[in-house]
Amino acid sequence: MPGFEFVGREEFAEIKDIFDHGGILFRHGFDALRQGRYKCEEFEVAFANRMNVPKALAVSSGSAALRVALAGLNIGPGDEVITQAFTFVATAEAIIEAGAQPVIAEINQTLNLDPQDLEKKITPKTKAVIVVHMLGVPAQMSEILAIAKHYGIAVIEDTAWGCGGSYLGAPLGTLGDIGTYSFDFAKTMTTGEGGMLVFKDLQVAARARAYHDHGHENNPALPRWEDSRSGSGFNYRMSELQGAVGLAQLKKLDDVVKAQREQYDLLASVISQFDDLQMRTVPTGSEITADALVFFTKSSEQALALREALLSVGFGTKILPEAVSWHFAGTWDHMPSLVNKHGNLKTAFPTSKQLLSRAVALPILAKLPEGTDQKVQQALSKVITTCHALI
Ligand SMILES: *Cc1c(COP(=O)(O)O)cnc(C)c1O
């Protein structure tokens, strides 16, 4: 979560560098005025290097990154795209914006995509799966990649929470065909608003790049106003201001994740003292980003009581249990295409609903105040003792 905790002098210096050298805030053109400053381009190259991929594309948000990813894979009307019941609305919205049909699969104890349910939901119309590393824990990528390969469908990793994590040694976002990232203000690294895509296939990368810029191919042989194009697109460009901030934030990413993991370990040792509480399952081979710590309680009543107790000592929860509605497909009856596909959403994803109702997420900051672990310990023991007394 805490990119915002580290916005400071370094980000400002990158922005000042733009203003000291022509003040060009657009990523294209103005070549003479900008004195060699191309912040978005530089950010893309640095990000691709960090993630060990050939190409990256900076865009205006993580939601835009998902939309552009679908365009890069030529996904549109008549196609189905599977994603998981526990994710932010943006994942489903991007599929709808592409004109495709979202199909929701259940999650399992990892709180990410259940590979078995993924396989059940595949039809001849399925073109891709968007797997989400929700709250910084990697999905079961080995199983998911094997299924996708078997059925010939593309894999997009919604890495909004997974930036800086890895699975079997590979950075999250680089295991599938396309990885998408969000740099909104609540994410591990932030540009205020912003996003990124990483690609393996250069043709897919070129199609996505053109789509995010009205179809512009940025043909070096032509001036921009006469540029070549092979399809229409839209404007999902990142501005130079965001690119500048991103350059500085990327340099801090590994330290942020390291600091989060230290805080996570401290709180995890508190959770382990309670028999009633069970940690979320983390797939083997995972390096989590430790954005949040999620554990299961005995019942939804206990989850709600724990939230109240944590609030009473000045420590909130994150998404679970209080804000699940923006993050659980079972509540999205404002999306007609989901209702058409799945019928009554309230009963459509029973496993996910059951798991989420018992889950509590503790927000992790890199700089949690001293004594937070003791506060959390006190709050938890208050509720858990009460529950035992009732039995
Ligand atoms: C934050 C988020 C997004 C969207 O990113 P924005 O930059 O806010 O548009 C997409 N998917 C998931 C899972 C997210 O958490």
The ligand as an SDF file (V2000), in Angstrom:
LIG
                    3D

 15 15  0  0  0  0  0  0  0  0999 V2000
   -6.4640   -0.6680   -8.1910 C   0  0  0  0  0  0  0  0  0  0  0  0
   -6.8870   -1.8190   -9.0290 C   0  0  0  0  0  0  0  0  0  0  0  0
   -7.1510   -1.6950  -10.3970 C   0  0  0  0  0  0  0  0  0  0  0  0
   -7.3030   -0.3810  -11.0780 C   0  0  0  0  0  0  0  0  0  0  0  0
   -6.2650    0.4840  -11.0040 O   0  0  0  0  0  0  0  0  0  0  0  0
   -6.5080    2.0780  -11.1250 P   0  0  0  0  0  0  0  0  0  0  0  0
   -5.1190    2.5690  -11.3460 O   0  0  0  0  0  0  0  0  0  0  0  0
   -7.1030    2.5310   -9.8290 O   0  0  0  0  0  0  0  0  0  0  0  0
   -7.3800    2.3200  -12.2870 O   0  0  0  0  0  0  0  0  0  0  0  0
   -7.4050   -2.8390  -11.1270 C   0  0  0  0  0  0  0  0  0  0  0  0
   -7.4320   -4.0440  -10.5600 N   0  0  0  0  0  0  0  0  0  0  0  0
   -7.2130   -4.2160   -9.2440 C   0  0  0  0  0  0  0  0  0  0  0  0
   -7.2420   -5.5890   -8.6700 C   0  0  0  0  0  0  0  0  0  0  0  0
   -6.9650   -3.1020   -8.4260 C   0  0  0  0  0  0  0  0  0  0  0  0
   -6.8070   -3.2780   -7.1200 O   0  0  0  0  0  0  0  0  0  0  0  0
  1  2  1  0
  2  3  1  0
  2 14  2  0
  3  4  1  0
  3 10  2  0
  4  5  1  0
  5  6  1  0
  6  7  2  0
  6  8  1  0
  6  9  1  0
 10 11  1  0
 11 12  2  0
 12 13  1  0
 12 14  1  0
 14 15  1  0
M  END
$$$$
